[in-house]
Amino acid sequence: MPAPLFLSGPCEICGQKTSGRHFGVLSCRSCAAFFRRSATWSRKKVQCVKGTCKIFEDGKFNCKQCRLKKCVEVGMDSKKFQTNRDLISSCSVPQSLCNFLGRPEFILCCEPDKASVFKTTIDVTYLVDMAKNLLEKDPCQCPLSNSLEQLSTTLENMRGMKLNKETQIIKKLGKNESLKTWEQGFLRAVEWFSNFSEFRELDENLKMEILKTCWVSWIRLDKLSETANKRVNATLDNSLLMVGNDSCMHMNDYEVDLSWCTNYSLEQLAFFFLTPDDEKNYRQLIQDMVDLNPSSTEISYMLLQLSLEHAGKRLQGDILEATESLVQAQANQLHDYYAKKLKLSNYSSRLTQLMKITRTLEADMRLRIEKKKVADVFNIFKIQFSHPEMFETT
């Protein structure tokens, strides 16, 4: 005879609210779990001197022996235990192409004969020399009270110089386009940092090491914020992303030519380039900045915090100490900006939202570094740079 479908009412053992039928009896989960644990007790252990104890009283269970006795009396049956369900040991790894070939998914299509043991070196010494020359020039003379305001003005001036220039849409991303945008990005970051008074006071070698390490993170946030700013001002279509000084690209409509840097196809190396998750994250970051519409002062602090912390964590030692000191000083100036200029007594929520953006980009930088390590192990790329530390996150 099938069990009745009545599944509500008090537990037949303790009287509490039931959760269904367990081992043939309408009971609560607590009594069901108790019976599961104690059904195998020896007869001596289940004997109670009184034999009439109240099962549940004042929020606790009093006598285990009487509770087990009641479980048996109302009909709980240990034969209904399921002992062979969802055993990990009985599971087998599902068959897949990864298992069959013995390769992880991200190098599934890599063909060993296409690996590049011998590489072409791209010399970027001229960029380093140009950076040194920029740092030696006198900074813009701005009658401003602190360096964060100076950097904010510098950023506005750099973007203002391009207002009258027509933005070019890049439809193909190949060797020339990649090298050009990298060159523009590096020199743009150097120009901005050259107007950072505290940064200029650092040792020459420290400054160059920081710039070579942090420029990619700086330019990535710069372009995302510039894209968001143009969308707010309705001067850029929502499908476009700024990638160079005067250039942008459709996020879903562009061609990628990798023949200059690898023997593998884009399909084979999809793991290493702009994945759907990357695109989704970029779109969300841009939308977050559109919603927040940060000022140039806030953007300047975000640029400093992201790039200097990245450089400090990567290089450690004296550079970590220097970058932490610089970021802390600018954090104090950002506080003054909120408290004195904007008259905001509580800005923690807004600052948290802004820092969420930089944290997302930090995670992206770490992932890119790990992908670069994998690519190096398998000789994915057939090029190398004279200054490899400059391109580990490109």
N, C-alpha and C positions, 0 to 999 in steps of 0.2 A: 504494500500500500504506500503510495507516495506521501512524502511529508507535507503537512498543511502549509499553505502559503501565508499564514498569519505571521507577520514579522515585526509586530509592535507589541509593547507591553513591558512589564517588569522582567528582569532576569530571574529565572527559576531557581537560581542558587542564592543570590544575595539581595535581590529585590530592586537593584538599580535599573536605570534605563537600558533596554536591550539594544544590541547593534545588529541582530540577525540570528540565524540558526547556526550554531557551532557544534560539531560532533554529535548532531542529532537533537540538540536541545536549544531552546530559545534562551540566549544568555548574553551578558555583556562581554566586551573584548577582554576585560581583566580576568574574569572567571575562565574564559576560553583559554587564555594564555597560561593561567595557573594550572588548569587541567592538563594542558600539553606538557608542562614541566614536571608535574607531580604524579602522573598516572602510573609511572613505573616504580614508585616508592614501594619498599617492602611492607609486609602486613604489620610488623611490629611498629613501624614508624607512623602508620595511619591510625593507630589506636589512641583514643583520647580518654582520659580518666573520667571526665564528666559525661561526654558524649552528647550533651545538649547545648553546646555553646551557640550563641547568636553569631551568625556569619559576619554581618556587617553592622557596625555600631559606631556612632560618633565620628564618621568619616574614615574609618579604618577597618581592616579585616582582622578578626581576633584570633581565630584558631584554624590553623592550616589543616589539621586532621579532620575536624568537623566539616570544613569547607570541601575537602576532597570526598568525604563520605556523602555529602549532599549532592555533589556532582554525579557520583555513581548512582545514587538513589533516583535522581530525576531522569536518568537515562543516557548520560554522556558515555560514549563508547570509544575506547582507544583504538579499536580496529578501523576507525574512520580517519586516523591520522594519514596524511599524504606525505610520504617520505621520499618519493621519487620525482618531485616536481621541480623544474628549473635548476637541475644540477649543473653547475659550471663544468664539472668534469665530463659530462656527457655531451657538451656542446663542441662542435667542430668549427674551425675558422671557415667562413664562407669562401667559396672559390671566387677568385677575381683575377684580372689580368696582372695585378701587382704581385699576387702570390705565385702565379704561374711563371712570370719572368724573374721573380726574385728581386724586384726593384721597387723602391718607394714611389708613390704617385708623382711627386714633383720632378723625378727624372725618368719617368716611365718611358718616354719616347726618345731618350738620349741614346744616340748611337756612338759606341766607343771610337769608331774610326773617324768621327767628326770632332773629337776632342782636340784642343789646340795646345800642344805642349810648347811649341815655339810661337812666341807672341810678337806682335808689332808694338813698338813703344811710341806713345804719343808724348812729345816733349812739351810740357806746359811751364817751363822755366820762365818764359817771357811773361806769363801771367803773374808769377811771383814777383818778378822784377817790377812790373807795373804797379803791383800792390805796394811795394816798398816805396816807390816814388810818390804814390798818392798819400801815404802816411807821413811823408816828409814835408808835404805842402802845408802851408798855414791853414788852419780851419776857418770856416766862415765866421766873421765877427758879428755875433748876435748879442744885443744888450738884454740877455735873459738871465734870470736869477739862478737857474740850476741846469745841470747837464741833461736831465730828462726833457726839459723844455727845448733845449738846443737840438736834441735828437728828433723831437716832435716837429720842430720847424724844418729841420733838414729833410725829413721824410715828406713833408708837405711840399717843399721846394722840388724835390726829386720827382714827385708825381705831377706837380704843376707844370714842369717843363714839357710834359708830354700831352697836355690838354689839347693843343692845336694840331697834334699829329694824328694821322689816320691809323687806326689799329689794323694790322694785317692779320688775316686768318690763315694759319698754317694748316694745310691739308695733308701734308706728308712729313713724317718725322724720321729723317734719315741722319746721315753723318753730319752734313753741313748744318742742319737745323739744330741737332743736339749740341755740337761743339759751340755754335754761336750762342745758344741760350745759356749754356754753362759759363761761357766767357762773360756774357752780360751779367749773369747772376753773381758771379764771384766779384767782379769789379764794382757792381752796385753795392754789395755788402761792405766791401772795403771802403767805398766812398762814405757810406753812412757811418761806419765805425771811426773813420778819420775825423769826424766832428764830435766824437765822444771824448771829452777832455780827460776824464780819469783813465780811459783806455790808452790814450796817447802817452801817459806817464809811465806805462809799463815798459819793461825791457824789450828791445827790438825783437829778439828771438821769441819771447813769450807772445808778443802781438801776432807775429806771423804764424806761429803754431796754432794759436786760437783761431785765427781767420781761416787757415787751411782746413781746420776740423769742423768749424761751425757754419760755414757759408751756405751749405745745402739746406740745413734746417732753417736758417734765416730767410733764404729766398723762397722756400716753400710756404712759410707763413706769410711772407710779404705778398706773394702772388695770390694766395687765397684771400687775404684781406683786401687786396686791390680789386679782385674780382667781386667780392661782396660790396665794396664801396661803389663800384660802377653800377652794380645792379640796383643799389639803393637810389642812385641818381639817375637810373633808367638810361644809362649810356652803354649798356652791354646786355646782350640777350642772355636769358637764363640758361641756355645750353652751352655757352662759351666759358672758357677758363683762360685767364691770363697766364702766359708761359714765358714771355720775354719782355724786353723794355717796351716794345710797340707791337707785340704779337700775341695772338690768342689762338685757341683751337677748339673745335667741337668735341665734347667729351665722348660722343658716340659715333663720330663720323670723321675719322682720320686714318691715314695709312701709315704703317710702321715698317721701315726698312732696316733690318738688322744685319744685312749681309756684310756690312763694314766692320762689325765687331764680333760676329760669331758665325759658325758654320751651321748652326741649328736654325730651324724655322721659328716664327713667333708662336705657332701652335705648340711646338715642343717646349717652349720656354715660357708658357703662360704664367707659371708659378712665380717667375722672377720679375714680371712686369705688372702693368696696371690690371689687377684682378677685379672681378665684380665687387668684392668687398672693399677694395681700395677706392673704387669709384663711388661706392655708396658712402664711405666715410668722408670723402672729399665733398660730396654734395651736402652731407649733413653739416660738416664744418662751415661751409660757405653759408648755408641757411642759418646756422647759429649766429654767425657774424652779421648777417643781414638783420636778424631779429634784435641783436644787441646793439648794432650800429656803433661800435667803439670809436672813441675819438682818436686822433693821431697820437696823443699822449699815452693813451691806454695801449694802442698798437705798439708804440715804441717800447713800452715796458715789456709787453709780451714777447717782442722780438729779442730783447736783451735776455730775458729770463730763459726762453727756450734755447737760444743759441749758446749762451755762456754756460748754462748748466750742462748742456750736451758736451761742450768742449771740456769742461772740468771733469766730468765723469769719465770721459774717454782718455784724458791725458794725465789726470791725477797730479800728485806732487805740488810743486809751486804754482802750477797753473790752476789747480783746483782751489787752492787758497786764494789766488788772485780773483778768480771768477766769482767765488762765493762772496768776497768782499764787495765786488762791483755790484752784484745783484742786490745785496742787502742795502747798499747805499741808495740804489734806485728805488727799492721798495719803500724806503723812508720818504723819498721825494714823491712817490706816487700817493702815499698817505697825505702828504701836504697838499697835493693836487686835489684830492677828494675833499679833504677837510676845510682847506682855506679858500681854494678857488671855486669849487662847486658847492661848498657849504653842505656837504653830505655828512651827517653824523653816523649813518649806518650804511656802509657800502659793501659789507662782507658778502652778501648774496650775489651782487653783480661781479665782484672780484672772483668768486668761486666759479661762476659761469665762464668767465674769461680764462681762468686757469684750467678749466676742463678742456678747453680747446688746445692749449699747449700740451697738456698731458696726453691727449690723443695723438698729437704729432710726435711727441717723445716716443710713444709706443711704436709708431710707424718707423721712426729712425732705428730703433733697436731691431725691429723685424728686418729692415733692409740690410743691416749689418750682418745678421745671421744668414740671410739669403746670399749675400756676397761671399761669405765663408764657404757655403755649399758650392757655389759656382766656381770658386778657386780650387776646391778639392777635385772637382770633376773636369777642370779645364774647359769650362763652358765657353769662355770668351777668348778671342784670339788677339785681343789688344791689352796693353797695360800702360800705365801712366808713369811719367818720370817722378811724379809726386803722388803715389797711390793713396795717401791719407786724405787727399782732397776729394776723392771720388768713391769712397766706400759706401756712401748712402745715396748715390745718384740712381 
